[in-house]
């Protein structure tokens, strides 16, 4: 099977397995040639409470013209954390250009969790992420991010199946062809809900929560999901495999002393 080339446009943490540092080992393990463009350099995972971030927008401005001259292209692009409206504009225009040439665009609109936005995320960030969704073949916000993107109110108790479907449809209206919403309680059951535009199918996949928190599990979900999709597996089955993979990774590491650094992936890639 010929492997597909993927570009990760996401932040890079110096200390901790999150974002690019979490996705690159997984996609490489799947055998896909994986490249990266950092949207920001981050000293460590934000869970430590103190961190330093360098916005790389100026660097990105200089990269795309060089890549264009060299004729670089990718089968897929996965975008994650976007630092500013300007960066979102530059990245989304590049994604649009590449999509017109047949590149598949995956968008993880990283903004918050558990009903709250992450440190430094502003209303401008939300607007930027909507722009990214407009060029997406598949987006996969968590429940919190889906609420902010669609202007809906977050309910810690979750939603009914009808409301979940309505959220999915609102994300499709923003522009994403296929949609997943992760970490959403549906009728009291933690689930991932989705819509596959290829088969015009809605689906709900329940899971059992493990009550520990690791940063980067969303990025790991994203990488496993994309790894299977790039192997031409269907969205619903790929989503289930990504959910099961993340569950196993959390379960095997739930007793780790320092959870803020994320899961030491290199020791566990064989389970994927």
Sine and cosine of phi, psi and omega as CSV:
sin_phi,cos_phi,sin_psi,cos_psi,sin_omega,cos_omega
0.00,0.00,0.80,-0.59,0.02,-1.00
-0.97,0.24,0.76,-0.65,-0.06,-1.00
-0.99,0.11,0.49,-0.87,-0.08,-1.00
-0.98,-0.17,0.59,-0.81,-0.04,-1.00
-1.00,0.05,0.74,-0.67,-0.03,-1.00
-0.79,-0.62,0.65,-0.76,0.08,-1.00
-0.96,-0.29,0.80,-0.59,0.10,-1.00
-0.99,-0.12,0.85,-0.52,0.10,-1.00
-0.93,-0.37,0.99,-0.14,-0.16,-0.99
-0.33,-0.94,0.17,-0.98,0.03,-1.00
-0.97,0.23,0.31,-0.95,0.01,-1.00
-0.83,-0.55,0.87,-0.49,0.01,-1.00
-1.00,-0.03,0.70,-0.72,0.05,-1.00
-0.96,0.29,-0.57,0.82,-0.04,-1.00
-0.76,-0.65,0.94,-0.35,0.03,-1.00
0.84,-0.55,0.56,-0.83,-0.04,-1.00
-1.00,-0.07,0.98,0.18,0.07,-1.00
-0.71,-0.71,0.26,-0.97,0.08,-1.00
0.77,0.64,-0.75,-0.66,-0.07,-1.00
-0.85,0.53,-0.62,0.78,-0.03,-1.00
-0.90,0.44,-0.40,0.92,0.05,-1.00
-1.00,-0.01,-0.59,0.81,-0.12,-0.99
-0.98,0.18,-0.62,0.79,-0.10,-0.99
-0.87,0.50,-0.73,0.69,0.01,-1.00
-0.89,0.46,-0.60,0.80,-0.05,-1.00
-0.93,0.37,-0.76,0.65,-0.04,-1.00
-0.92,0.39,-0.57,0.82,0.07,-1.00
-0.91,0.42,-0.64,0.77,0.03,-1.00
-0.89,0.46,-0.58,0.81,0.06,-1.00
-0.93,0.37,-0.25,0.97,0.03,-1.00
0.99,-0.10,0.06,1.00,-0.01,-1.00
-1.00,0.10,0.81,-0.58,0.10,-1.00
-0.85,0.52,0.87,-0.49,-0.17,-0.99
-0.87,-0.50,0.78,-0.62,-0.02,-1.00
-0.88,-0.48,0.29,-0.96,-0.03,-1.00
-0.60,-0.80,0.53,-0.85,0.09,-1.00
-0.76,-0.65,0.96,-0.28,-0.07,-1.00
-0.96,0.28,0.77,-0.63,0.08,-1.00
-0.99,0.13,-0.36,0.93,0.05,-1.00
-0.31,-0.95,0.50,-0.87,0.17,-0.99
-0.98,-0.22,0.82,-0.57,-0.09,-1.00
-0.88,-0.48,0.72,-0.69,-0.09,-1.00
-0.88,0.48,-0.62,0.79,-0.08,-1.00
-0.25,-0.97,0.11,-0.99,0.05,-1.00
-0.89,0.46,0.56,-0.83,-0.09,-1.00
-0.92,0.38,-0.29,0.96,-0.05,-1.00
-0.89,0.45,-0.32,0.95,0.02,-1.00
-0.96,0.27,-0.23,0.97,0.06,-1.00
1.00,-0.01,-0.47,0.88,0.08,-1.00
-0.85,-0.52,0.67,-0.75,-0.02,-1.00
-0.28,-0.96,0.29,-0.96,0.08,-1.00
-0.80,-0.60,0.71,-0.70,-0.04,-1.00
-0.82,-0.57,0.72,-0.69,0.11,-0.99
-0.93,-0.38,0.88,-0.48,0.05,-1.00
-0.96,0.28,0.81,-0.59,-0.09,-1.00
-0.97,-0.25,0.38,0.93,-0.05,-1.00
-0.83,0.55,-0.69,0.72,0.00,-1.00
-0.87,0.49,-0.64,0.77,0.05,-1.00
-0.88,0.47,-0.72,0.69,-0.02,-1.00
-0.86,0.50,-0.65,0.76,0.02,-1.00
-0.81,0.58,-0.59,0.81,-0.02,-1.00
-1.00,0.09,-0.33,0.95,-0.07,-1.00
-0.97,0.24,-0.75,0.66,-0.12,-0.99
-0.85,0.52,-0.68,0.73,0.05,-1.00
-0.88,0.47,-0.61,0.80,0.02,-1.00
-0.91,0.41,-0.72,0.69,0.00,-1.00
-0.88,0.47,-0.61,0.80,0.00,-1.00
-0.90,0.44,-0.70,0.71,0.01,-1.00
-0.89,0.46,-0.59,0.81,-0.03,-1.00
-0.99,0.12,-0.14,0.99,0.04,-1.00
0.97,0.26,0.41,0.91,0.01,-1.00
-0.94,0.33,0.66,-0.76,0.09,-1.00
-0.57,-0.82,0.26,-0.97,-0.09,-1.00
-0.69,-0.72,0.49,-0.87,0.11,-0.99
-0.97,0.26,-0.49,0.87,-0.03,-1.00
-0.52,-0.85,0.48,-0.88,0.11,-0.99
-0.79,-0.62,0.73,-0.68,0.08,-1.00
-0.89,-0.46,0.86,-0.50,0.01,-1.00
-0.97,-0.25,0.54,-0.84,0.01,-1.00
-0.76,-0.65,-0.87,-0.49,-0.07,-1.00
-0.91,0.41,0.82,-0.58,0.04,-1.00
-0.90,-0.44,0.77,-0.64,-0.20,-0.98
-0.99,0.16,-0.59,0.81,-0.15,-0.99
-0.50,-0.86,0.18,-0.98,0.04,-1.00
-0.90,0.43,-0.63,0.78,0.02,-1.00
-0.89,0.46,-0.71,0.71,0.01,-1.00
-0.89,0.45,-0.66,0.75,0.02,-1.00
-0.87,0.50,-0.65,0.76,-0.01,-1.00
-0.90,0.44,-0.73,0.69,-0.02,-1.00
-0.90,0.44,-0.73,0.68,-0.06,-1.00
-0.93,0.37,-0.68,0.73,-0.04,-1.00
-0.92,0.39,-0.57,0.82,0.05,-1.00
-0.92,0.40,-0.65,0.76,0.05,-1.00
-0.90,0.44,-0.69,0.73,0.01,-1.00
-0.89,0.46,-0.64,0.77,0.03,-1.00
-0.88,0.47,-0.70,0.71,0.02,-1.00
-0.87,0.50,-0.70,0.71,-0.04,-1.00
-0.94,0.33,-0.62,0.79,0.02,-1.00
-0.88,0.48,-0.59,0.81,0.02,-1.00
-0.90,0.44,-0.38,0.93,0.03,-1.00
-0.99,-0.11,0.11,0.99,0.07,-1.00
0.97,-0.23,0.09,1.00,0.02,-1.00
-0.97,0.23,0.69,-0.72,0.07,-1.00
-1.00,0.09,0.72,-0.69,-0.05,-1.00
-0.93,-0.37,0.87,-0.50,0.08,-1.00
-0.96,-0.28,0.75,-0.66,-0.04,-1.00
-0.83,-0.57,0.86,-0.51,0.14,-0.99
-0.96,-0.28,0.98,-0.21,-0.10,-1.00
-0.98,0.17,0.97,0.24,-0.14,-0.99
-0.94,0.34,0.91,-0.42,-0.03,-1.00
-0.60,-0.80,-0.52,0.86,-0.09,-1.00
-0.04,-1.00,-0.07,-1.00,0.00,-1.00
-0.29,-0.96,0.34,-0.94,0.05,-1.00
0.79,0.61,0.63,0.78,0.09,-1.00
0.99,0.12,-0.01,1.00,-0.06,-1.00
-0.80,-0.61,0.48,-0.88,0.09,-1.00
-0.99,0.16,0.49,-0.87,0.07,-1.00
-0.94,0.34,0.31,-0.95,0.07,-1.00
-0.80,0.60,0.76,-0.65,0.09,-1.00
1.00,0.04,-0.11,0.99,0.02,-1.00
-1.00,0.09,0.77,-0.63,-0.11,-0.99
-0.85,-0.53,0.13,-0.99,0.11,-0.99
-0.83,0.56,-0.50,0.87,0.06,-1.00
-0.90,0.43,-0.62,0.79,0.04,-1.00
-0.88,0.48,-0.66,0.75,-0.01,-1.00
-0.88,0.47,-0.69,0.73,0.03,-1.00
-0.88,0.47,-0.65,0.76,0.01,-1.00
-0.89,0.46,-0.66,0.75,-0.02,-1.00
-0.93,0.36,-0.55,0.84,0.08,-1.00
-0.89,0.46,-0.61,0.79,0.04,-1.00
-0.89,0.46,-0.66,0.75,0.02,-1.00
-0.90,0.43,-0.64,0.77,0.00,-1.00
-0.88,0.48,-0.50,0.87,-0.06,-1.00
-0.92,0.40,-0.28,0.96,0.02,-1.00
-0.94,-0.35,0.14,0.99,-0.14,-0.99
-1.00,0.07,0.67,-0.74,0.23,-0.97
-0.99,0.15,-0.54,0.84,0.06,-1.00
-0.55,-0.83,0.76,-0.65,0.15,-0.99
-0.87,-0.50,0.44,-0.90,-0.01,-1.00
-0.57,-0.82,0.95,0.32,0.13,-0.99
-0.95,0.32,0.38,-0.92,0.23,-0.97
-0.99,0.16,0.02,-1.00,-0.08,-1.00
-0.86,0.51,-0.69,0.72,0.01,-1.00
-0.85,0.53,-0.76,0.65,-0.05,-1.00
-0.91,0.41,-0.60,0.80,0.05,-1.00
-0.88,0.48,-0.63,0.77,0.02,-1.00
-0.91,0.42,-0.72,0.70,0.00,-1.00
-0.91,0.41,-0.63,0.78,-0.02,-1.00
-0.92,0.38,-0.55,0.84,-0.08,-1.00
-0.98,-0.21,-0.05,1.00,-0.01,-1.00
0.96,0.28,0.34,0.94,0.03,-1.00
-1.00,0.01,0.37,-0.93,0.03,-1.00
-0.99,0.11,0.69,-0.73,0.02,-1.00
-0.98,0.17,0.77,-0.64,0.05,-1.00
-0.90,-0.44,0.92,-0.39,-0.04,-1.00
-0.86,0.51,-0.37,0.93,0.03,-1.00
-0.99,0.13,-0.13,0.99,0.04,-1.00
0.99,-0.11,-0.32,-0.95,-0.15,-0.99
-0.68,-0.73,0.21,-0.98,0.14,-0.99
-0.99,0.12,0.20,-0.98,0.03,-1.00
-0.87,0.49,-0.60,0.80,-0.01,-1.00
-0.92,0.40,-0.67,0.74,0.01,-1.00
-0.92,0.39,-0.63,0.78,0.04,-1.00
-0.86,0.50,-0.70,0.72,0.01,-1.00
-0.91,0.42,-0.63,0.78,0.03,-1.00
-0.89,0.45,-0.64,0.77,0.06,-1.00
-0.87,0.48,-0.70,0.72,0.03,-1.00
-0.86,0.52,-0.72,0.69,-0.03,-1.00
-0.90,0.43,-0.59,0.81,0.03,-1.00
-0.92,0.40,-0.59,0.81,0.06,-1.00
-0.93,0.37,-0.57,0.82,0.07,-1.00
-0.91,0.41,-0.58,0.81,0.02,-1.00
-0.91,0.42,-0.53,0.85,0.04,-1.00
-0.92,0.39,-0.46,0.89,0.12,-0.99
0.61,-0.79,-0.30,0.96,-0.04,-1.00
-0.94,0.34,0.74,-0.68,-0.05,-1.00
-0.94,0.34,-0.83,0.56,0.08,-1.00
-0.95,-0.31,0.41,-0.91,-0.12,-0.99
-0.62,-0.79,0.64,-0.77,0.27,-0.96
-0.81,-0.58,0.57,-0.82,0.22,-0.98
-0.85,-0.53,0.86,-0.51,-0.06,-1.00
-0.99,-0.13,0.30,-0.96,0.10,-1.00
0.78,0.62,0.73,0.68,0.01,-1.00
-0.89,-0.45,0.86,-0.51,0.06,-1.00
-0.96,0.28,0.87,-0.49,0.01,-1.00
-0.92,-0.39,0.90,-0.44,-0.07,-1.00
0.79,0.62,0.65,0.76,0.08,-1.00
1.00,0.09,-0.03,1.00,-0.06,-1.00
-0.93,-0.36,0.87,-0.49,0.07,-1.00
-0.82,0.57,0.75,-0.66,-0.13,-0.99
-0.51,-0.86,0.21,-0.98,0.29,-0.96
-0.89,-0.45,0.80,-0.60,0.05,-1.00
-0.94,-0.34,0.48,-0.88,-0.07,-1.00
-0.42,-0.91,0.20,-0.98,0.11,-0.99
-0.63,-0.77,0.81,-0.59,0.03,-1.00
-0.97,-0.23,0.93,-0.37,-0.07,-1.00
-0.94,0.34,-0.36,0.93,0.00,-1.00
-0.93,0.36,-0.66,0.75,-0.04,-1.00
-0.97,-0.25,-0.06,1.00,-0.07,-1.00
0.82,0.58,0.65,0.76,-0.08,-1.00
-0.93,-0.37,0.75,-0.66,0.19,-0.98
-1.00,-0.05,0.54,-0.84,0.05,-1.00
-0.47,-0.88,0.40,-0.91,0.07,-1.00
-0.76,-0.65,0.80,-0.60,-0.02,-1.00
-0.87,-0.49,0.95,-0.33,-0.01,-1.00
-0.98,0.20,0.36,-0.93,0.08,-1.00
-0.50,-0.87,0.25,-0.97,0.05,-1.00
-0.98,-0.18,0.79,-0.61,-0.01,-1.00
-0.98,0.17,0.61,-0.79,0.18,-0.98
-0.97,-0.23,0.85,-0.52,-0.19,-0.98
-0.98,0.21,0.84,0.55,0.15,-0.99
-0.71,-0.71,0.38,-0.92,-0.02,-1.00
-0.88,-0.47,0.82,-0.57,0.17,-0.99
-0.86,-0.51,0.72,-0.69,0.19,-0.98
-0.93,0.36,0.49,-0.87,0.10,-1.00
1.00,-0.04,-0.08,1.00,-0.03,-1.00
-0.92,0.39,-0.52,0.85,0.07,-1.00
-0.90,0.43,-0.61,0.79,0.03,-1.00
-0.93,0.37,-0.60,0.80,0.03,-1.00
-0.92,0.39,-0.67,0.74,0.08,-1.00
-0.83,0.55,-0.74,0.67,-0.02,-1.00
-0.85,0.53,-0.73,0.69,-0.06,-1.00
-0.92,0.40,-0.68,0.73,0.01,-1.00
-0.91,0.42,-0.70,0.71,0.03,-1.00
-0.83,0.56,-0.78,0.62,-0.05,-1.00
-0.91,0.41,-0.62,0.79,0.03,-1.00
-0.82,0.57,-0.69,0.73,0.01,-1.00
-0.96,0.28,-0.65,0.76,0.01,-1.00
-0.89,0.46,-0.61,0.80,0.02,-1.00
-0.94,0.33,-0.27,0.96,0.13,-0.99
-1.00,-0.02,0.25,0.97,0.07,-1.00
0.92,0.40,0.48,0.88,0.10,-0.99
-1.00,0.04,0.49,-0.87,-0.04,-1.00
-0.91,0.41,0.38,-0.93,-0.09,-1.00
-0.88,0.48,-0.73,0.68,-0.06,-1.00
-0.88,0.48,-0.72,0.69,-0.01,-1.00
-0.92,0.39,-0.63,0.77,0.02,-1.00
-0.90,0.43,-0.62,0.78,0.02,-1.00
-0.90,0.44,-0.70,0.71,0.01,-1.00
-0.88,0.48,-0.67,0.74,0.00,-1.00
-0.91,0.41,-0.61,0.79,0.04,-1.00
-0.92,0.40,-0.66,0.75,0.04,-1.00
-0.88,0.48,-0.72,0.69,-0.02,-1.00
-0.91,0.41,-0.62,0.78,0.00,-1.00
-0.90,0.44,-0.71,0.70,0.01,-1.00
-0.91,0.42,-0.65,0.76,0.01,-1.00
-0.86,0.51,-0.70,0.71,0.00,-1.00
-0.90,0.45,-0.68,0.73,0.00,-1.00
-0.88,0.48,-0.68,0.73,0.01,-1.00
-0.92,0.39,-0.71,0.71,-0.04,-1.00
-0.87,0.49,-0.66,0.75,-0.03,-1.00
-0.96,0.29,-0.29,0.96,-0.08,-1.00
-0.88,-0.47,0.12,0.99,-0.16,-0.99
-0.89,0.46,-0.34,0.94,0.00,-1.00
-0.99,-0.15,0.11,0.99,0.03,-1.00
-0.85,0.52,0.63,-0.77,-0.07,-1.00
-0.94,0.34,-0.78,0.63,-0.02,-1.00
-0.97,-0.23,1.00,-0.05,-0.03,-1.00
-0.98,0.21,-0.31,0.95,-0.05,-1.00
-0.90,0.45,-0.38,0.92,-0.02,-1.00
-0.99,0.10,-0.08,1.00,-0.02,-1.00
1.00,0.05,-0.13,-0.99,-0.08,-1.00
-1.00,-0.03,0.77,-0.64,0.02,-1.00
-0.95,0.31,0.99,0.13,-0.19,-0.98
-0.83,0.56,-0.61,0.79,-0.14,-0.99
-0.83,0.55,-0.45,0.90,0.00,-1.00
-0.98,0.19,-0.18,0.98,-0.20,-0.98
-0.77,-0.64,0.15,0.99,-0.07,-1.00
-0.86,0.51,-0.50,0.87,-0.04,-1.00
-0.90,0.44,-0.35,0.94,0.00,-1.00
-0.98,0.22,-0.22,0.97,-0.05,-1.00
-1.00,0.07,0.00,0.00,0.00,0.00
